[in-house]
Amino acid sequence: MSTTETPAGVPSFELDRNALRHLADAQINVELDTGDMILNLGPQHPATHGTLRLVVRLDGERVLAADPVIGYMHRGYEKLTEVRTYPQITTLINRIDWLSSFANEVPFINAAEKLMGIEAPPRATYIRTILTELSRISTFILFLGEMGLQVGALTPAFYGFRDREHVLNLIEGATGGRFHPNFNRIGGLKDDLPWGWVSETRSVMKMMLDSCDQFEDLVAGNEIFHARTKGIGVIPGDIGTAYGVSGSNIRASGVDWDLRRDGEPYLAYPDLDFKVWTHADGDSFARYWVRLQETRESVRMVLQLLDGLPSGPVMAKVPRIIKVPEGEAWVETENPLGQMGYYVVSKGATGPFRCKIRSASFSNVSILPWLLRGVYVPDVVTILASLYFILGDIDR
Amino acid sequence: MPDETPEPSDAEAPAAGDAPAPAEAEPEPEPEPEPDPRHVELLARLDATLGDAVIEHADALGNLVVRIRNDAWGRFAEVAKSDLECDYLSFVSGIDWAPAPKEGGDDGGSDTSSPVQPTEMTFGAAGSGGRFQVFAHVQSTTKLWGLTVKVDVDEADPAVASWVSVYPGADWHERETWEMYGVRFDGHPSLRHLYLPAEFEGHPLRKDFPLLARVVKPWPGLVDVEAMPEEASASEPTSAEDATEEPAAVTEGGGA
């Protein structure tokens, strides 16, 4: 069933979930005869990663219905893009998915460049790809630690924050900002890489591989973690796609679909040799496992990119005032949290006429009412954690 | 197939699936280099299932955009999921094509640096029958294709069929579109506010809904209308139209 084996000598810790479920049902319905109870999770709750509120109706420990209430962080970005110019908008979209801001900038800048017919120089494309993958690594390393926290293990979270900091230092070194680089320009990048950055990145990448091994031992190989995540929160592939679940979440449900490989070619991904990881189970553990493998894959990609980094300018010739010709462009990219897309409608002005922001977490979370039906309250927390969403990416 | 369905000019689409359609279609004027074979295949399948419900189609920088009749919107979802094999719903949203109110215009008080959009109503790819449109993007995770579909909705009573029964993920997207544009989705299980408080009035993404933040407090950038000294000297022309204008590039707009 799963792709990891129990180490030799350790007894199997697989729980028979169905048997447990019957037992619990019998007690709730016959002995206690509880009525339904409405429980508010959030909007401020340690397990919800921000201001997501979940209204769950409970029968004993079982969730009968869950209704996510969002909008506590709605900033109206789609309206704001209509009164800003293209260069100003990158500042806004940095703050959609704030854990991987650089990756947010790329599709928007790509859309503007596509409409203007500008192509960034090869060196800029490579650096963009490196920084996008570094955002992915930093996002996932944090997840790999934080997921442990959600099942009650405090230690991995500290390791996650500690190891992520190395990657953030790299991003800060290149762009000047840990979280909001605002480094992309239409036609290229603001600056070239600083001296010594490439060798520093190589050594950090080695540390990240060690970090992945550590999380594999500490979290993914832990029996309690298995008991809390295996068979919990199963998303079948076809239901996931109909809800628009994307990214690692859908690949953990066996859907072999990665826009870096399968979408319109963008950045330097066509030049790279990488594997798209999938897992057949679709449960919380599969989502953890896929992200663990993808972190390693991203490290390999960064090393390939550093080897092939071309020389040359990082900025194409662009007019001083960015005016984008009339037209429509749809650009989608594989962001750490899933498919991110911008549908930009331009009418020839300095700013877009309409910019639809398709963010990954919004659709990933929209499956919750379906997914949480029938699970136990403690599992709600692990399911939320394994879906891995960012509130800014839901509310925009 | 009774058909004024635009087929991507028959010379370029020889093996488009089913035989009868392409001959009598009126000639498409655009001499595109060569259409994406995925677009040809998608259009052929659409033609076979929806027939003349497809009003227009366009290639927007590599993305296929089709516009369909309002009464075919619900059926389109079923066709997309089965015949087009688009199992993945990316988004559903709306567009208001009304010209944007002139920010920072004569009465001022607002942001002069915000882009000036054209004052007449023009429509984007595949056209529009009026002010409001709903558009959506569906994709296939197996065939690796996708298309954007647009539908005109009535301005006075904007309404269209819901996709929730086919794509359950449309639920939140339709609630958002309803709240932001006031488009009703018939058949949606519970059309209520998603982001905004339940008592909120108005539809914020409509072009005539003011951006309240700018009304309440003037844009701080307005204070510095004078060009910076080095900006005034560095007036090297960058593109043909801009060369004639005054150097204060910040206030330079798009139209007019």
Interface residues (C-beta under 8 A of the other chain):
Chain A: I70 G71 H74 G76 E78 K79 L80 E82 V83 R84 T85 K114 L115 D238 I239 T241 A242 Y243 G244 V245 S246 I250 V255 D256 W257 D262 G263 E264 P319 R320 I321 K323 E326 G327 E328 A329 W330 E332 Q339 G341 Y343 V345 K347 G348 A349 T350 G351 P352 F353 R354 K356 R358 F362 S363 S366 I367 W370 D395
Chain B: A60 L61 G62 N63 V65 K81 D87 Y88 L89 S90 F91 S93 I95 D96 A100 E103 D111 S113 S114 P115 V116 Q117 P118 T122 G124 A125 F135 H137 T141 L144 T148 V166 Y167 P168 G169 D171 W172 M180 H193 L194 Y195 L196 P204 L205 L211 R214 E236 T238 S239 D242 A249 E252 G253 G254 G255
